[in-house]
Amino acid sequence: MTLYLLSIHQPQGELPPEPEFLADVMRQLGELRDELASTGSWVFGQGLHGPETATVLRPRDGEVLITDGPFVEGKEYLGGITIIDVPDLDAALRWGRRYALATTLPIEVRPFHGGAGD
């Protein structure tokens, strides 16, 4: 089994979705989590606050500079993550597709170091 990160990318600056739409997305995500758990593939998942809540720690000349806000400016930001433990990339991509359809957002699928493919 290999650990994969499913990153949910949120568009920057868009209005929040309508409550009915968001409720349906959350229902679908709950169903996906339950299904992952029933197969033993669920590891962890959670949404994140917006990038304006971030604090960046940057090493410089033996010190650490602390700044507010995101490290980079972008059109999208990391809105949430899910970690799954599945046999291979094909299985991770199948779950990623389902997350993309449920959230209507881009999903990045990446393996962790130390998995079966390393």
Buried (B, 14 or more C-beta within 10 A) or exposed (E): EBBBBBBBBBEEEEEEEEEEEEEEBEEBBEEBEEEBEEEEBBBEBEEBEEBEEBEEEEEEEEEEEEEEEBEEEEEBBBBBBBBBBBEBBEBBBEBBEBBBEBBEBBBBBEBEEEBEEE
